[in-house]
Amino acid sequence: MSARELTICSSSKYYDVVRTVTGHLAERGITVNTPRFDFNEQLVEVTPERKRELTHEFLDKIRRSAAIYIVAADGYTGHSVCIETGFAAALGLPVYISEPPAEAAVAALVTDVVSTTDAPDVLAEALTDGR
């Protein structure tokens, strides 16, 4: 686990926002793990076997991270992000989210709500301070 490594979780609906936030975090020296943009399920069909592989690959990214950040426009997380949130929380990782989550179970696991505008500065500081 790296103190300066973060995984961004998001529905494929918000991959453009994820790319933008990733760039701003990288500028601040944060190593950012993201979903596999080439497997955007809105654009390509993913077989059940490939989805299983991608899920385990992504959970490994979370395992290496010091925290996760969820991009959740209007509080939407989706099933995969709910699983990823629970996994991160079970590992004891801080869970940051861009907007208050619509799902109560996710809300119970959130450390802090940090807008996508504020995320680069706030998360870089949090990871540096070890919060």
Phi, psi and chi 1 to 4 in degrees:
 res  aa     phi    psi   chi1   chi2   chi3   chi4
   1 MET       -  134.5  174.5  175.2   63.2      -
   2 SER  -106.7  134.8  169.1      -      -      -
   3 ALA   -65.6  -18.1      -      -      -      -
   4 ARG  -113.0   29.0  -54.5 -106.5  -35.5  147.5
   5 GLU  -119.0  133.1 -171.2  166.6  -10.7      -
   6 LEU  -134.3  144.0  173.7   84.4      -      -
   7 THR  -112.2  131.3  -64.2      -      -      -
   8 ILE   -96.7  128.2  -63.4 -178.1      -      -
   9 CYS  -109.9  140.2  -56.0      -      -      -
  10 SER  -169.8  152.1  176.8      -      -      -
  11 SER   -66.0  148.9  165.3      -      -      -
  12 SER   -61.5  -15.6   57.4      -      -      -
  13 LYS   -60.5  -25.0  -63.7  175.9 -173.0 -178.7
  14 TYR  -113.5   21.3  -47.7  123.6      -      -
  15 TYR   -61.4  -31.2  -80.2   -0.4      -      -
  16 ASP   -64.1  -41.1  -71.9  -19.2      -      -
  17 VAL   -66.2  -41.5  175.4      -      -      -
  18 VAL   -58.9  -44.3  171.8      -      -      -
  19 ARG   -59.4  -42.6  -77.6 -173.4 -177.7   96.6
  20 THR   -64.6  -49.0  -60.3      -      -      -
  21 VAL   -62.5  -40.4  172.2      -      -      -
  22 THR   -57.6  -45.3  -62.7      -      -      -
  23 GLY   -61.1  -43.5      -      -      -      -
  24 HIS   -67.9  -36.6  -67.0  -57.0      -      -
  25 LEU   -68.2  -42.5  -74.4  162.9      -      -
  26 ALA   -61.0  -37.1      -      -      -      -
  27 GLU   -60.6  -24.0  -70.0  169.9   -3.6      -
  28 ARG   -98.3   12.4  -72.5  158.3  178.2   80.5
  29 GLY    84.0   14.2      -      -      -      -
  30 ILE   -91.6  132.2  -56.1  -61.4      -      -
  31 THR   -81.4  123.2  -60.2      -      -      -
  32 VAL  -115.3  125.6 -176.6      -      -      -
  33 ASN   -97.5  134.8  -58.9  -48.7      -      -
  34 THR  -128.1  167.5   61.9      -      -      -
  35 PRO   -61.3  161.2  -19.1   30.1      -      -
  36 ARG   -77.2  102.1  -66.0  -86.0  -55.1  -90.3
  37 PHE   -61.0  -25.9  -62.1  127.0      -      -
  38 ASP   -72.7   -9.5   53.2  -32.4      -      -
  39 PHE  -112.4   39.0  -76.4   95.9      -      -
  40 ASN   -63.3  109.6 -178.2  -25.8      -      -
  41 GLU   -68.3   -9.1  -67.1  177.6   39.4      -
  42 GLN   -79.6  -17.9  -69.5 -172.3  -49.2      -
  43 LEU  -112.2  -29.2  -56.1  176.3      -      -
  44 VAL  -130.7  150.8  -62.8      -      -      -
  45 GLU   -85.2  130.5 -173.6  173.7  -21.9      -
  46 VAL  -111.7  123.9  179.9      -      -      -
  47 THR   -67.9  157.2   65.9      -      -      -
  48 PRO   -56.8  -39.8  -27.3   35.6      -      -
  49 GLU   -65.1  -43.0  178.3   57.1   32.3      -
  50 ARG   -67.6  -36.9 -170.4   64.7 -178.8  128.2
  51 LYS   -61.4  -40.3  179.7   64.7  174.0  178.5
  52 ARG   -61.2  -47.3 -179.7 -176.1 -178.9  -72.7
  53 GLU   -61.8  -45.0  -67.5  168.5    3.1      -
  54 LEU   -63.8  -38.7  -68.8  167.7      -      -
  55 THR   -62.2  -48.1  -61.8      -      -      -
  56 HIS   -66.4  -36.7  -75.1  -85.4      -      -
  57 GLU   -61.1  -42.6  175.2 -174.2  -67.1      -
  58 PHE   -71.0  -38.3 -161.4   70.7      -      -
  59 LEU   -62.7  -34.0  -65.6  178.6      -      -
  60 ASP   -64.1  -36.7  -74.5  -21.6      -      -
  61 LYS   -62.5  -43.8  -70.0  177.5 -179.1 -178.3
  62 ILE   -62.3  -42.9  -67.6  171.0      -      -
  63 ARG   -58.1  -33.5 -167.6  178.1  -76.9  114.3
  64 ARG   -81.2   -8.8  -66.8 -168.9  -48.1  -96.7
  65 SER   -94.0  160.5  -62.6      -      -      -
  66 ALA   -90.2  -16.6      -      -      -      -
  67 ALA  -167.1  168.7      -      -      -      -
  68 ILE  -123.2  154.2   67.3  167.8      -      -
  69 TYR  -128.1  126.5 -179.7   61.9      -      -
  70 ILE  -103.5  124.2  -57.5  165.1      -      -
  71 VAL   -91.4  114.4  173.8      -      -      -
  72 ALA  -138.6   79.5      -      -      -      -
  73 ALA   -58.6  132.6      -      -      -      -
  74 ASP    56.8   21.5  -62.6  -37.7      -      -
  75 GLY    80.7    4.3      -      -      -      -
  76 TYR   -75.2  128.8  176.5   77.8      -      -
  77 THR  -114.6  -44.0   50.9      -      -      -
  78 GLY    84.7  167.8      -      -      -      -
  79 HIS   -63.5  -48.3  -61.6  -65.0      -      -
  80 SER   -62.2  -42.8  -66.6      -      -      -
  81 VAL   -66.6  -34.1  173.0      -      -      -
  82 CYS   -61.1  -43.2  -72.3      -      -      -
  83 ILE   -63.7  -46.0  -69.4  166.2      -      -
  84 GLU   -62.1  -38.0  -65.5  155.4    4.3      -
  85 THR   -64.5  -46.2  -56.8      -      -      -
  86 GLY   -62.1  -39.5      -      -      -      -
  87 PHE   -62.4  -47.9 -175.6   75.5      -      -
  88 ALA   -61.7  -44.7      -      -      -      -
  89 ALA   -63.1  -39.0      -      -      -      -
  90 ALA   -64.2  -29.7      -      -      -      -
  91 LEU   -80.5   -6.6  -67.3  173.7      -      -
  92 GLY    83.1   18.4      -      -      -      -
  93 LEU   -84.4  145.1  -58.6  178.6      -      -
  94 PRO   -64.7  143.6  -17.7   28.2      -      -
  95 VAL  -120.9  113.1  173.7      -      -      -
  96 TYR  -107.0  149.2  -60.3   95.3      -      -
  97 ILE  -141.6  148.3 -168.3  166.4      -      -
  98 SER   -73.1  -29.2   63.4      -      -      -
  99 GLU  -145.8  155.0  -63.7 -176.8   31.2      -
 100 PRO   -54.7  130.0  -25.0   34.6      -      -
 101 PRO   -72.0  144.4   24.7  -30.8      -      -
 102 ALA   -72.6  -29.2      -      -      -      -
 103 GLU   -85.3  120.3  174.9   58.2   50.4      -
 104 ALA   -61.6  -36.0      -      -      -      -
 105 ALA   -65.7  -36.5      -      -      -      -
 106 VAL   -68.8  -43.8  171.7      -      -      -
 107 ALA   -55.3  -36.1      -      -      -      -
 108 ALA   -66.2  -19.3      -      -      -      -
 109 LEU  -105.3   -4.9  -57.9  175.4      -      -
 110 VAL   -77.7  132.3  167.4      -      -      -
 111 THR   -79.0  -44.5  -56.1      -      -      -
 112 ASP  -162.1  151.1 -158.9    1.6      -      -
 113 VAL   -97.1  123.9  176.2      -      -      -
 114 VAL  -134.9  117.1  179.6      -      -      -
 115 SER   -60.5  158.3   72.4      -      -      -
 116 THR   -63.9  -27.4   55.3      -      -      -
 117 THR   -68.4  -43.1  -57.8      -      -      -
 118 ASP   -85.0  -18.0  -65.6  -22.1      -      -
 119 ALA   -53.7  -46.3      -      -      -      -
 120 PRO   -56.2  -47.0  -28.5   38.2      -      -
 121 ASP   -73.4  -47.1  -69.3  -32.0      -      -
 122 VAL   -64.4  -45.2  171.0      -      -      -
 123 LEU   -71.6  -37.6  -63.1  176.4      -      -
 124 ALA   -60.9  -42.0      -      -      -      -
 125 GLU   -66.7  -44.6 -177.9  179.4  -29.5      -
 126 ALA   -61.3  -41.0      -      -      -      -
 127 LEU   -71.2  -32.4  -66.8  176.1      -      -
 128 THR   -70.9  -40.0  -60.3      -      -      -
 129 ASP   -79.4  -11.8  -67.7  -12.8      -      -
 130 GLY    76.7   23.9      -      -      -      -
 131 ARG   -77.4      -  -74.7 -171.2 -101.2  161.5
